[in-house]
Amino acid sequence: MEQFNKQYYSISEVAEIFKVKTSKLRYWETQFPHLMPKRRSSGIRKYTPEDIEKIKVLIQLIDEKGLTIEGAKQAINHRGEAKNINTPLINQLTEIRQFLQGLREDLGE
């Protein structure tokens, strides 16, 4: 992971880090409520290292994995939800059921 030494970065610095246009970052702010850089009284955006990490996730989801904006929103929302602790057990039981159904079909023929 890249080390960020400064407390705040300008939008042009962040755009340069990720090789994207500043307009893309401004658009993402309108689409992703969790991405809200601080603003000076003059309206100039100041991105923290935490904001940059959020953008990094968006770059991975949208530009690298090819998700749409809506798909990225869903992926981000699902990351925060609690996982069902029984998922491994459910998967194992599903496999057993499929095996038994296949065995039943083989015996019936």
Secondary structure as GFF3:
##gff-version 3
##sequence-region A 1 109
A	DSSP	alpha_helix	11	18	.	.	.	ID=ss1
A	DSSP	alpha_helix	22	31	.	.	.	ID=ss2
A	DSSP	beta_strand	38	39	.	.	.	ID=ss3
A	DSSP	beta_strand	45	46	.	.	.	ID=ss4
A	DSSP	alpha_helix	49	58	.	.	.	ID=ss5
A	DSSP	pi_helix	59	64	.	.	.	ID=ss6
A	DSSP	alpha_helix	69	79	.	.	.	ID=ss7
A	DSSP	alpha_helix	87	108	.	.	.	ID=ss8
###
